Amino acid sequence: MAREPRAPIVPPVVVEGEVLRGLRLEVREFLAGQIESGRFTPHVDTWLTRWDRDFTRELGRRGWLGMVIPEEYGGQGRTYLERFVVTEELLVVGAPVAAHWVAERQIGPSLLRFGTEEQKRHFLPRISRGDLVFGIGMSEPDSGSDLASVRTRAQQVDGGWRLTGTKVWTSGAHEADAFFALARSAPLDPAHRHQGLSQFIVDLRAPDVEIRPIISMGGDHHFNEVHLDGVLVPDDRVLGTIGEGWQQVTSELGFERSGPERYLSTFQLLAAAAEAMEAGVLPLDPGLGRHVARVAALHQMSFAVSTALEAHADADTAAAAVKVVGTTTEGDIADYVDTLTATGWIEDEELHTLLHAAILQRPGFTLRGGTNEILRGVIARGLGMR
């Protein structure tokens, strides 16, 4: 008996139309003016490492934040494809976007799906203006990629819940106003580890919250350990339904894993290498074309996932594929340029600055948002192979 043809991992490619092209050129012109005026210096991995609340608020004023949030909640009521175009242009030039990235990428859509009416009206307009910075409280010490091993406890008390536990690798917690915390609200059942989990909106400025910096090998401070010592979360700051935390968290991952940040973190380095070749500072090398082709293919893959999100279609497997291939490409670009410059000092300070930063950030590319090993399992399940 002939097998039914398997659906492709990534949805079909959609051609970028005139409206999207016009928006892309508008954003590109704005960013070129910002760079020319010295408003910011292009860098690598800026969605994690470059914080500028004023720049974020300017994007909000231009209507380039909260793009998929309905107008009734202070957003723009635009499409995921329009949002894709804006975010891609911001990353291509290495703009300082960390202050709004998490809130705009996944907190907003999660609130739209699971939040109460009061939560939507309180948080979403602030996200769309760029006034509210969010983090993510998922990972925990000694847990690796096993999110179901959450040990942070949520104990119900009069008027709310008290959370006790530690979250780790929390990007930007020292800058953030709040985060979504995944906690165990019922005793662990070893046979059903995904049950009994809930999500809470935690005020990171509240008493009983301690934020401890994690300094990277290069001396930078992006990550944090967040210790919750019985912090009170009112009932009106429970996200969604108690006990449904696992289903809610996994629904966020399509937004987290498939965006342009999963293949453009080192694009500025690749662009600088191309310019150095054109200027004769670096020798011409065919590897440049191979990496440009990989980025171009990933652009199409990620854009296709955005079309699926716009259609409210399941994109978990496709998002996992984009992240595996994309983050591998980001690291390969860093290795490639490192090899090109290994023969001696190249008189290009910008290139060296970008390369140094990319090498230091490289170990995290395939870890954050789920390791590639875990994501290959997600892909295998999506294909019915396990």
C-alpha positions in Angstrom: 0.0 0.0 0.0 1.4 3.4 -1.0 2.1 5.8 1.9 0.4 9.1 2.1 2.9 11.9 1.1 4.3 13.5 4.2 3.6 17.2 4.6 6.8 19.4 4.3 8.5 20.4 7.5 8.3 24.1 6.5 5.2 25.7 5.0 5.3 26.7 1.3 7.2 30.0 0.6 5.1 33.1 0.1 6.3 35.9 -2.2 6.8 39.3 -0.4 4.2 41.6 -1.9 4.2 45.3 -2.6 2.9 46.4 0.8 5.6 44.4 2.6 8.3 45.7 0.3 7.2 49.3 0.9 7.3 48.7 4.6 10.8 47.2 4.4 12.1 50.2 2.5 10.6 52.6 5.0 12.2 50.8 7.9 15.5 50.5 6.0 15.6 54.3 5.3 14.9 55.1 9.0 17.7 52.8 10.2 20.2 54.2 7.7 19.5 57.6 9.1 19.9 56.4 12.6 23.3 54.9 11.8 24.5 57.9 9.8 23.6 60.2 12.7 25.5 58.0 15.2 22.4 57.1 17.0 23.7 53.5 17.4 26.6 51.4 16.2 25.7 48.2 14.4 26.7 45.1 16.4 26.1 41.3 16.6 23.5 39.5 18.7 21.8 42.8 19.5 18.4 41.2 20.4 20.2 39.9 23.5 23.1 42.3 24.2 22.1 45.8 23.2 19.6 47.7 25.4 18.3 51.1 24.5 14.9 52.0 25.9 14.8 55.3 24.0 15.4 53.6 20.7 12.7 51.1 21.6 10.2 53.9 22.4 11.0 55.5 19.1 10.0 52.3 17.4 6.8 52.3 19.4 6.1 55.9 18.3 6.5 54.8 14.7 4.1 51.9 15.1 6.8 49.2 14.8 6.1 47.6 18.1 3.0 45.6 19.1 2.3 45.1 15.4 0.2 42.0 15.8 -1.6 43.4 18.9 -5.2 44.6 18.1 -5.8 48.3 18.1 -8.3 48.0 20.9 -5.4 46.9 23.1 -3.0 49.7 22.0 -1.3 47.8 19.2 -1.2 48.2 15.4 -3.5 45.4 14.3 -1.1 44.4 11.5 0.0 41.0 10.3 2.8 38.6 11.4 4.3 39.1 7.9 4.6 42.9 8.5 6.1 42.3 11.9 8.6 39.9 10.3 9.7 42.5 7.8 10.3 45.1 10.6 12.2 42.7 12.9 14.3 41.4 10.1 15.4 44.9 9.0 16.3 45.7 12.6 18.5 42.6 13.0 20.2 43.0 9.6 21.7 46.3 10.7 22.4 45.2 14.3 20.1 47.7 16.0 19.8 47.8 19.8 16.5 46.0 20.2 16.9 43.9 23.4 14.7 46.2 25.5 11.5 45.1 23.7 12.4 41.8 22.1 10.9 39.3 24.5 7.8 41.4 25.3 7.1 42.1 21.7 8.0 38.6 20.4 6.1 36.3 22.7 4.7 38.0 25.8 2.2 40.0 23.8 0.9 37.0 21.8 0.7 34.9 24.9 -1.3 37.6 26.7 -3.6 37.8 23.8 -4.2 34.1 23.9 -4.3 33.4 27.6 -4.5 36.7 29.5 -7.6 38.1 31.2 -9.2 41.2 29.8 -7.7 43.2 32.6 -4.2 41.8 31.9 -4.5 42.7 28.2 -5.6 46.2 28.9 -2.9 46.7 31.5 0.1 45.2 29.7 -0.4 45.3 26.0 -0.6 49.1 25.4 2.7 49.4 27.4 4.4 46.7 25.4 3.3 48.5 22.2 4.7 51.8 23.4 8.0 50.2 24.4 7.5 51.2 28.0 7.4 47.7 29.5 10.4 45.3 29.5 9.7 41.6 30.0 11.8 38.5 30.6 11.2 34.8 30.6 11.3 32.6 33.8 11.6 29.1 32.4 15.1 27.6 32.8 16.3 26.4 36.2 19.6 25.3 37.7 20.7 21.7 36.9 17.8 21.2 34.6 19.4 21.6 31.2 16.7 21.5 28.5 14.3 19.5 30.6 11.7 22.1 31.2 9.4 19.6 32.9 11.9 19.3 35.7 10.7 22.7 37.1 11.2 22.9 40.9 10.0 26.4 41.6 6.9 26.0 43.8 3.7 28.0 43.8 1.7 27.8 47.0 -1.8 29.2 47.1 -2.4 31.7 49.9 -5.2 34.2 50.6 -5.4 36.5 47.6 -2.8 34.9 45.5 0.2 32.6 45.3 3.7 32.6 46.8 6.5 31.5 44.5 9.7 30.0 45.8 12.6 28.9 43.6 15.3 29.9 41.3 15.3 30.7 37.6 18.6 30.9 35.6 19.9 32.2 32.3 17.2 34.9 32.5 18.2 37.3 29.7 17.9 40.9 30.8 16.3 40.3 34.1 18.3 43.2 35.6 16.7 45.5 33.0 13.2 43.9 33.0 10.1 45.0 34.8 8.4 41.6 35.0 8.7 38.1 33.7 6.5 35.0 33.0 7.5 32.4 35.6 6.7 28.7 35.1 6.1 27.1 38.5 4.8 23.8 40.0 1.4 24.6 41.5 0.6 21.0 42.4 2.9 18.2 43.8 5.0 16.4 41.2 3.6 13.2 39.8 6.6 11.4 38.3 4.4 9.6 35.8 2.8 12.8 34.6 5.6 15.5 34.9 3.9 17.9 32.5 0.9 18.3 34.8 0.6 20.6 37.7 2.5 23.5 36.2 1.2 27.1 36.0 2.4 30.4 34.7 2.6 33.6 36.8 3.3 37.2 35.9 6.0 38.2 38.4 6.9 41.8 39.2 10.7 41.7 39.2 10.9 44.9 41.3 8.8 43.3 44.1 10.1 42.4 47.6 11.4 38.8 47.9 12.9 38.9 44.3 16.7 38.9 44.1 18.4 39.2 40.8 22.0 38.0 40.7 24.2 38.7 37.6 25.8 36.0 35.6 28.9 37.5 34.0 30.0 35.9 30.7 33.5 34.9 29.9 34.0 38.2 28.1 32.9 40.2 31.1 29.5 41.1 29.8 26.3 40.9 31.7 23.3 39.6 29.8 22.2 36.6 31.9 20.9 36.5 35.4 19.8 34.2 38.2 16.5 35.2 39.6 15.8 34.0 43.2 12.1 34.0 44.3 11.9 33.8 48.1 8.1 33.4 48.6 7.3 36.4 46.4 3.5 37.1 46.4 1.8 37.0 43.0 -1.8 38.2 43.3 -4.6 36.1 41.8 -5.1 38.6 39.0 -1.5 38.0 37.8 -2.0 34.3 37.2 -1.6 33.8 33.4 -4.2 31.5 31.9 -5.5 28.5 33.8 -3.9 26.9 36.9 -2.4 23.6 35.9 -2.3 24.4 32.2 1.2 25.9 32.3 2.9 23.3 30.1 0.4 23.7 27.3 0.7 27.5 27.5 4.5 27.5 27.5 4.9 25.2 24.6 2.5 27.3 22.6 4.9 30.2 23.0 7.8 28.3 21.5 6.8 28.8 17.9 7.2 32.6 18.4 10.5 32.1 20.3 12.2 29.7 17.9 11.3 30.7 14.4 12.1 34.4 14.1 14.9 36.2 12.2 16.9 36.4 15.4 17.6 32.7 14.9 19.7 33.2 11.8 20.7 36.9 11.8 22.7 37.2 15.1 26.0 37.3 13.2 24.8 38.8 10.0 26.6 42.1 10.7 29.8 40.1 10.9 29.1 38.4 7.5 28.4 41.8 6.0 31.6 43.3 7.4 33.6 40.4 5.9 32.0 41.0 2.5 32.9 44.7 2.6 36.4 43.8 3.7 36.7 41.5 0.6 35.4 44.2 -1.6 38.0 46.6 -0.2 40.8 44.2 -0.6 41.4 43.9 3.1 40.4 40.2 3.0 41.1 37.9 0.1 38.1 36.8 -2.0 36.8 33.5 -0.8 34.0 31.4 -2.2 32.8 30.5 1.3 31.2 33.9 1.5 28.7 32.9 -1.2 27.8 29.7 0.6 27.0 31.5 3.8 25.0 34.2 2.0 23.0 31.4 0.3 22.3 29.8 3.7 21.0 33.0 5.1 18.9 33.6 2.1 17.3 30.1 2.4 16.7 30.7 6.1 15.0 34.0 5.3 12.5 32.1 3.2 12.0 29.4 5.8 11.4 31.9 8.6 9.1 34.0 6.4 7.1 30.8 5.7 6.7 30.1 9.4 5.4 33.6 9.8 2.7 32.9 7.2 1.7 29.8 9.2 1.5 31.9 12.4 -0.6 34.5 10.6 -3.0 31.6 9.5 -3.1 30.3 13.1 -1.6 27.0 11.8 0.6 24.7 13.8 4.2 25.8 13.2 6.0 24.0 16.1 8.0 21.6 13.9 8.8 24.2 11.3 10.0 26.6 14.0 12.2 24.0 15.5 13.7 23.3 12.1 14.4 27.1 11.6 16.1 27.3 14.9 18.3 24.2 14.4 19.5 25.3 10.9 19.6 29.0 11.7 21.6 28.9 14.9 24.0 26.4 13.4 24.5 28.9 10.5 25.1 31.8 13.0 27.9 29.9 14.6 29.4 28.7 11.3 29.6 32.4 10.2 31.6 33.2 13.3 33.9 30.3 12.6 34.3 31.1 9.0 35.3 34.8 9.5 37.6 33.6 12.3 39.4 31.3 9.9 39.7 34.1 7.3 41.4 36.3 9.7 43.5 33.7 11.4 46.6 34.1 9.2 47.4 37.5 10.6 46.2 40.9 11.8 43.7 42.5 9.4 43.5 46.3 9.4 39.8 46.5 10.0 38.9 47.4 13.5 35.1 47.1 12.9 35.6 43.5 11.6 37.7 42.5 14.6 35.2 44.1 17.1 32.3 42.2 15.5 34.3 38.9 15.3 35.4 39.1 18.9 31.8 39.6 20.1 30.5 36.8 17.8 33.0 34.3 19.1 32.1 35.1 22.7 28.4 34.8 22.0 28.7 31.7 19.8 28.4 29.1 22.6 24.9 30.3 23.3 23.5 30.3 19.8 22.5 26.6 19.8 21.5 26.5 23.5 19.0 29.3 24.1 15.4 28.6 23.3 16.1 24.8 23.4 19.3 22.9 22.5 19.6 21.6 19.0 19.6 18.0 20.4 16.2 18.6 22.0 14.9 20.3 18.9 15.9 17.4 16.7 13.6 15.3 18.9 10.8 17.9 18.4 11.3 17.6 14.6 11.3 13.8 14.8 8.0 13.8 16.7 6.5 16.3 14.2 7.4 13.9 11.4 6.0 10.9 13.2 9.4 9.3 13.6 9.2 8.9 17.4 
